[in-house]
């Protein structure tokens, strides 16, 4: 496990260049040409597919967010200068990893993956505490459910600057979901990231068990959209140095180019839908946008 974490750190890069609501990583099916064969159906159904069933800000809210960013004059914060306290809330239905009671070693590994992924951004994540709750209703969690609200109301700690991560056995093949910075004021208790317990490093949710479900969902938590936001149309993900992408990429389709004239798709970006071992990049533009959004709303 430590070797895998080291490999993750070694392959992380931030591409240099011109530098909300609820987002949920779900079991959205791959594109038609990537659907599993009938022979593989049983195995495929048992594993989640990367995908985010995003409840985006309304058109008016998006305009307000962009106006807020445009009106704010701020200096770019230095790499690693924004310390983010992290509370891990481990929801389980009993003792042992099979029941969702992930050990401290996997939480440490997950923190290492997060810090490696964000190492060229202003954000540094520090584990502030871990708690464990045995509750079978909360363990089988659905996005937007009464159980989620009760869980977060009971467990959430800190203010807007504090990242709360909840691990559970999510329903519907979900990998996770997250809130955007702009939603904190209206729903502070719902703020945070929820993720499948077996997606942490060393978990069983292969090919999503290297820890990048957390990386992806924390990307939403700091304000980033998917790389394929809006397809080939502007403004897309509102980041100038991520090439436009017509649709999510699955697996690791090298040289995929789904938007004419826009450049090769950003399949290695943490905000696409590719496998964990394919993701390795936040762009400078994404870092700058996340910096501005968190400074504005968190």
C-alpha positions as CSV (number, residue, x, y, z in Angstrom):
1,X,0.0,0.0,0.0
2,X,2.8,2.5,0.8
3,X,4.4,1.6,-2.4
4,X,1.2,2.4,-4.3
5,X,1.0,5.7,-2.5
6,X,4.5,6.6,-3.5
7,X,3.8,5.8,-7.1
8,X,0.8,8.1,-7.0
9,X,2.9,10.9,-5.6
10,X,5.6,10.3,-8.3
11,X,3.1,10.5,-11.2
12,X,1.2,13.6,-10.1
13,X,1.8,16.7,-12.2
14,X,0.2,20.1,-12.7
15,X,0.2,21.2,-16.2
16,X,1.7,24.7,-16.5
17,X,-0.2,27.1,-18.7
18,X,-2.6,30.0,-18.8
19,X,-3.7,30.1,-15.8
20,X,-22.1,25.3,-6.2
21,X,-24.7,23.0,-5.4
22,X,-24.1,19.3,-5.3
23,X,-21.9,17.0,-7.3
24,X,-22.2,13.2,-7.0
25,X,-20.0,10.5,-8.5
26,X,-22.4,7.9,-9.6
27,X,-22.7,4.7,-11.6
28,X,-23.4,6.5,-14.9
29,X,-22.9,4.0,-17.6
30,X,-20.0,4.3,-20.1
31,X,-20.6,5.5,-23.6
32,X,-22.4,3.0,-25.8
33,X,-19.2,1.8,-27.4
34,X,-17.7,1.2,-24.0
35,X,-20.6,-0.8,-22.5
36,X,-19.5,-4.1,-20.9
37,X,-20.1,-7.3,-22.9
38,X,-22.9,-9.7,-21.8
39,X,-20.2,-12.1,-20.5
40,X,-18.8,-9.4,-18.3
41,X,-22.1,-8.0,-17.1
42,X,-22.2,-9.7,-13.8
43,X,-18.8,-8.4,-12.8
44,X,-19.4,-5.0,-14.3
45,X,-22.7,-4.6,-12.3
46,X,-20.8,-5.3,-9.1
47,X,-18.4,-2.4,-9.6
48,X,-19.2,1.3,-9.9
49,X,-18.4,3.2,-13.0
50,X,-16.8,6.6,-12.6
51,X,-19.5,9.2,-13.1
52,X,-20.9,12.3,-11.5
53,X,-24.6,13.0,-11.4
54,X,-24.1,16.7,-10.9
55,X,-26.8,19.0,-9.6
56,X,-25.4,22.2,-10.9
57,X,-26.1,25.8,-9.9
58,X,-29.0,27.4,-11.8
59,X,-28.1,29.6,-14.7
60,X,-28.7,32.7,-12.5
61,X,-26.5,31.2,-9.8
62,X,-23.7,30.5,-12.3
63,X,-23.8,34.2,-13.4
64,X,-23.6,35.3,-9.8
65,X,-20.6,33.0,-9.2
66,X,-18.8,34.3,-12.2
67,X,-19.6,37.9,-11.3
68,X,-18.3,37.4,-7.8
69,X,-15.1,36.0,-9.1
70,X,-14.7,38.8,-11.6
71,X,-15.2,41.5,-9.0
72,X,-12.8,40.0,-6.5
73,X,-9.2,41.2,-6.8
74,X,-6.8,38.9,-5.0
75,X,-3.2,37.8,-5.3
76,X,-2.6,34.2,-6.1
77,X,-1.9,32.3,-2.9
78,X,1.3,30.4,-2.7
79,X,1.6,26.7,-3.2
80,X,0.7,24.8,0.0
81,X,-0.2,28.0,1.9
82,X,-3.9,27.2,2.5
83,X,-4.2,24.6,5.2
84,X,-7.4,22.6,5.0
85,X,-8.4,20.7,8.2
86,X,-9.9,17.3,7.4
87,X,-12.3,15.3,9.5
88,X,-12.9,11.7,8.5
89,X,-16.2,10.2,9.5
90,X,-16.1,6.5,9.0
91,X,-19.6,5.0,8.8
92,X,-19.8,1.3,9.2
93,X,-22.3,-1.5,10.0
94,X,-19.8,-3.3,12.3
95,X,-16.2,-4.1,12.8
96,X,-13.8,-5.0,10.0
97,X,-13.1,-3.6,6.6
98,X,-15.8,-5.6,5.0
99,X,-18.3,-3.7,7.1
100,X,-16.9,-0.4,6.1
101,X,-14.7,0.1,9.2
102,X,-11.6,1.2,7.3
103,X,-8.4,1.3,9.3
104,X,-6.4,4.4,10.2
105,X,-3.7,3.1,7.8
106,X,-6.0,3.6,4.8
107,X,-7.1,7.0,6.0
108,X,-3.4,8.0,6.2
109,X,-2.9,6.7,2.7
110,X,-5.9,8.6,1.4
111,X,-4.5,11.8,3.0
112,X,-1.2,11.2,1.3
113,X,-2.9,10.7,-2.1
114,X,-4.8,14.0,-1.6
115,X,-1.7,16.0,-0.8
116,X,0.2,14.4,-3.7
117,X,-2.6,15.3,-6.1
118,X,-2.8,18.9,-4.9
119,X,0.9,19.4,-4.3
120,X,1.2,22.2,-6.9
121,X,-2.0,24.1,-5.7
122,X,-2.4,26.4,-2.7
123,X,-4.1,23.5,-0.8
124,X,-2.5,21.4,1.9
125,X,-4.7,18.9,3.7
126,X,-4.1,18.1,7.4
127,X,-6.0,15.3,9.2
128,X,-7.7,17.0,12.2
129,X,-9.6,14.0,13.5
130,X,-11.3,10.7,12.8
131,X,-14.5,9.3,14.3
132,X,-16.3,6.0,13.7
133,X,-20.1,5.5,13.8
134,X,-21.8,2.1,13.6
135,X,-25.2,2.8,11.9
136,X,-26.5,0.4,9.3
137,X,-29.0,3.0,8.0
138,X,-26.3,5.6,7.4
139,X,-24.0,3.0,6.0
140,X,-26.3,2.2,3.1
141,X,-26.4,5.8,2.1
142,X,-28.3,7.6,-0.7
143,X,-27.5,11.0,-2.0
144,X,-30.0,13.7,-0.8
145,X,-31.6,11.3,1.6
146,X,-33.0,12.0,5.1
147,X,-30.2,9.7,6.4
148,X,-27.5,11.8,4.8
149,X,-29.0,15.0,6.4
150,X,-29.2,13.3,9.8
151,X,-25.6,11.9,9.5
152,X,-24.1,15.2,8.5
153,X,-26.1,17.2,11.1
154,X,-24.8,14.9,13.8
155,X,-21.2,14.6,12.7
156,X,-20.0,17.6,10.7
157,X,-17.3,19.7,12.3
158,X,-15.7,23.1,11.7
159,X,-16.6,26.0,9.4
160,X,-16.6,26.6,5.7
161,X,-12.8,26.1,5.5
162,X,-13.0,22.6,7.0
163,X,-13.3,19.5,4.8
164,X,-15.5,16.8,6.2
165,X,-15.2,13.4,4.4
166,X,-17.8,10.7,5.1
167,X,-17.1,7.1,4.0
168,X,-20.0,4.6,3.6
169,X,-21.4,1.9,1.3
170,X,-23.2,4.1,-1.1
171,X,-26.4,2.9,-2.8
172,X,-26.8,2.6,-6.6
173,X,-23.1,1.9,-7.4
174,X,-22.2,5.4,-6.3
175,X,-18.6,6.4,-5.9
176,X,-19.3,9.7,-4.1
177,X,-20.6,13.2,-4.2
178,X,-19.6,16.6,-3.0
179,X,-20.9,20.1,-2.4
180,X,-19.5,23.2,-4.1
181,X,-18.2,26.3,-2.2
182,X,-21.1,28.5,-3.3
183,X,-23.6,26.3,-1.5
184,X,-22.1,26.6,2.0
185,X,-24.0,29.7,3.1
186,X,-27.4,28.2,2.3
187,X,-26.7,24.7,3.6
188,X,-23.6,24.7,5.9
189,X,-24.4,21.3,7.6
190,X,-24.5,19.5,4.2
191,X,-21.1,20.7,3.2
192,X,-18.4,18.1,2.5
193,X,-17.5,15.0,0.5
194,X,-19.2,11.6,0.7
195,X,-17.3,8.6,-0.8
196,X,-17.5,4.9,-1.2
197,X,-15.4,3.3,1.6
198,X,-13.8,0.8,-0.7
199,X,-12.4,3.5,-3.0
200,X,-9.7,4.5,-0.6
201,X,-6.1,3.3,-1.3
202,X,-6.0,-0.5,-0.9
203,X,-9.8,-0.8,-1.1
204,X,-11.7,-3.3,-3.3
205,X,-13.4,-0.9,-5.8
206,X,-10.9,-1.5,-8.6
207,X,-10.1,0.3,-10.8
208,X,-11.2,3.1,-8.5
209,X,-9.2,2.0,-5.4
210,X,-6.1,4.3,-5.5
211,X,-7.8,7.2,-3.7
212,X,-8.7,9.5,-6.6
213,X,-12.4,9.4,-5.9
214,X,-11.5,11.6,-3.0
215,X,-9.2,13.7,-5.3
216,X,-12.1,14.2,-7.8
217,X,-14.7,15.0,-5.2
218,X,-12.5,17.4,-3.3
219,X,-12.0,19.1,-6.7
220,X,-15.7,19.8,-6.7
221,X,-15.5,20.9,-3.1
222,X,-12.9,23.6,-4.0
223,X,-15.2,24.6,-6.9
224,X,-14.1,22.7,-10.1
225,X,-16.5,21.5,-12.7
226,X,-15.9,18.4,-14.8
227,X,-13.5,18.8,-17.8
228,X,-16.4,17.8,-20.1
229,X,-18.7,20.5,-18.7
230,X,-20.8,21.9,-21.5
231,X,-19.3,19.5,-24.1
232,X,-17.5,21.2,-26.9
233,X,-19.3,24.5,-26.3
234,X,-18.0,27.5,-24.3
235,X,-17.7,28.3,-21.5
236,X,-17.2,24.6,-20.7
237,X,-15.6,24.1,-17.3
238,X,-14.7,27.9,-17.1
239,X,-11.0,27.0,-17.2
240,X,-9.0,28.1,-20.3
241,X,-6.3,25.5,-20.2
242,X,-8.4,22.3,-20.2
243,X,-9.2,21.3,-23.8
244,X,-12.9,21.0,-24.5
245,X,-14.3,17.5,-24.3
246,X,-17.6,16.3,-25.8
247,X,-18.3,13.6,-23.2
248,X,-16.8,11.8,-20.2
249,X,-13.8,9.5,-20.9
250,X,-13.7,6.1,-19.3
251,X,-10.8,3.8,-18.7
252,X,-7.7,5.5,-20.2
253,X,-8.3,6.2,-23.9
254,X,-5.0,7.8,-24.9
255,X,-5.2,10.4,-27.8
256,X,-8.9,10.7,-27.6
257,X,-10.0,13.9,-29.3
258,X,-13.8,14.5,-29.1
259,X,-13.9,18.2,-30.0
260,X,-12.6,19.3,-33.4
261,X,-9.8,21.8,-33.1
262,X,-9.7,21.8,-29.4
263,X,-6.8,19.6,-28.8
264,X,-6.6,16.1,-27.3
265,X,-9.1,15.4,-24.6
266,X,-7.9,15.9,-21.0
267,X,-8.2,12.3,-20.0
268,X,-5.4,12.5,-17.4
269,X,-7.2,15.3,-15.5
270,X,-8.6,14.5,-12.1
271,X,-11.9,16.1,-13.1
272,X,-12.6,13.6,-15.9
273,X,-14.1,10.1,-15.4
274,X,-11.1,7.9,-16.2
275,X,-9.7,5.2,-14.0
276,X,-7.7,6.1,-10.9
277,X,-4.4,5.0,-12.5
278,X,-5.1,7.3,-15.5
279,X,-5.7,10.5,-13.5
280,X,-2.6,12.6,-12.6
281,X,-3.2,16.2,-13.5
282,X,-4.7,19.5,-12.3
283,X,-4.0,22.4,-14.6
284,X,-2.7,25.8,-13.6
285,X,-6.0,27.2,-14.6
286,X,-7.9,24.8,-12.4
287,X,-5.6,25.6,-9.5
288,X,-6.2,29.4,-10.0
289,X,-10.0,28.9,-10.2
290,X,-10.2,26.8,-7.1
291,X,-8.0,29.3,-5.3
292,X,-10.4,32.2,-6.3
293,X,-13.6,30.2,-5.4
294,X,-12.4,29.1,-2.0
295,X,-11.1,32.5,-1.2
296,X,-14.5,33.9,-2.2
297,X,-16.8,31.4,-0.6
298,X,-14.8,29.5,2.1
